[in-house]
Amino acid sequence: MTVNDMADLIYIYDATKELQDIANASNIAFSYCKGILGELSRVTNVIAHNSLLYDEQQDFENQRLGLVLNDSHMLAEERAKILFCVEG
């Protein structure tokens, strides 16, 4: 996997989070583990297992991977470089 591949996955991750936020704000009932949004959320596992920051021993949201991935102030490309521990 390349940094560009990771950036593409992060774009999908961001879009999925936005869809989940819209669904929650609209009180649309859905199951995180079922349906289209549940299937799209699988991208998180692909990102995690391909990141050098992934730590199976920690809760996703509390580890550096989760913090970087959820930082909406950075571009997807910037986050991909951090997840791959690439400088520049």
C-alpha positions, 0 to 999 in steps of 0.5 A, spaced: 500 500 500 502 506 498 501 513 501 496 515 496 492 509 497 492 510 504 489 517 503 484 514 498 482 510 504 482 516 509 477 520 504 472 514 504 473 514 512 471 521 512 465 521 508 463 515 512 463 519 518 459 524 515 454 520 513 453 517 520 453 524 523 448 526 518 444 519 519 444 521 527 442 528 526 436 526 522 434 521 527 435 515 522 435 509 525 441 504 522 446 499 525 453 501 525 454 493 524 449 492 519 447 496 512 451 500 508 454 505 513 456 498 517 459 496 511 463 502 509 465 502 516 470 496 515 475 501 511 477 503 518 480 496 519 483 496 513 487 503 515 488 500 522 492 494 519 496 498 514 498 503 519 505 503 522 501 506 528 496 501 530 496 498 536 492 492 538 492 493 545 489 500 545 482 502 544 482 505 537 479 512 539 485 513 544 491 511 540 495 515 536 492 512 530 485 514 532 487 521 534 490 522 527 485 519 523 480 523 526 483 530 525 479 533 520 484 539 520 489 535 516 488 533 509 487 526 508 494 526 504 497 529 511 494 524 515 496 518 510 503 520 511 503 520 519 500 513 519 505 511 514 511 515 518 513 518 512 516 525 513 515 531 508 
